[in-house]
Amino acid sequence: MKLKIYGIIGIGLVITLIIIGFYLYPKPFIIDESFENGFGEWSKDAHVPLDPNNPGHEVFWNISRTDSLAHSGSYSLNFSIDGMQDDGTIWVERKVLVKSYSNIKVRVSFHLYSSSENQAITIARVVAFVGNSNPEVEDDFQILGPTNQVLGWREYTYEANLNTCSSDEIWVAVGITVSWETYLSYNIDDIRIEIT
């Protein structure tokens, strides 16, 4: 009888340890977005200069879904901006709910399409943001490298360690920033956020 009780207690202890281990073991929280069904929880934003040819208005910029080009599926986002003022950053952003007062590692990756390869001149730069507040200006972003490194799709990645403090949300954003006085158009697809 005692062996049976010890056996039941032993099994109960093993099950309890498995359950505790399941909840305490750091596992990634993953968000994938390929824009097949709209923008999802992403929204567009920009920090661009005024247009001297259209006083009182910003230079043209637009971020829209398109089915003319995709890394996977049928849709991607097209990022277009009038870069003739040699300035401007446009991006998509979203907030992600997290546990407050925790140390987390955030990794964001995505694919960007360049319609030509030009390693001699930096036409635009690829940028990303991970932080505790909503990004609002160009200086909030980290430069990941130039666009036009290849003709076609190229993956970019950015990682950051955060302390969430009392907030239960973080912000993630990806986009492009102007580096050359020209009209710019790029596509971004398959954004992946991993939080551990």
C-alpha positions, 0 to 999 in steps of 0.5 A: 500500500505504501509503495502505491502511495509513493508511486502516486506521489512520485507521478504527481511530482513529475507531472508538477515539475513538467508543468512548471518547466513548461511555463518557466522555460523561455520559449519564443513568442512569434508574430509573422505577417505577410500582408495577405489579409490587409495590414494586420496590426501594422500601421504606416507612419513617416517623418518627411520634409516639406515639399518646396514645390507644394508649400505647406505640404509634405513631400509625397510618400505612400505605403500600400499593399500590392499584389504585383510582387511578393516574397511569399504568398501574393502580397507585399507592402510597397514603400514609395517616397519622393526623395528629391529633398534628400531627406525622409523616413517612412515605416510600418509599425505595431505594438506588441503586448508583453509582460511588464517588469521583464527583460526580453530579447526582440528579434525582427526580420523581414525581406526587402526587394530592390529593383536594381543592384547598385553598390557604388551609391547608397540610394536609401537605407533600410531601418528598424526600431524596437523600443518601449515607445512609439517611434516618431522621428528618423533618429529613433531608427537603427540603420541596418544597411543600404538598399540595392545590395542585390537585385531582388529580395534580401533579408534584414535582421535587427535584435534588441534587449529591452527592460519593459519596466512598468509598460505592458507593450513594446513597439516594432517598426521597419522601413526605409530612409532617403539617402539620394535625391531621387524617387524611391520605391521598395517592397517589404514582405514577411516581417517576423517578430520573435520575443524571448 
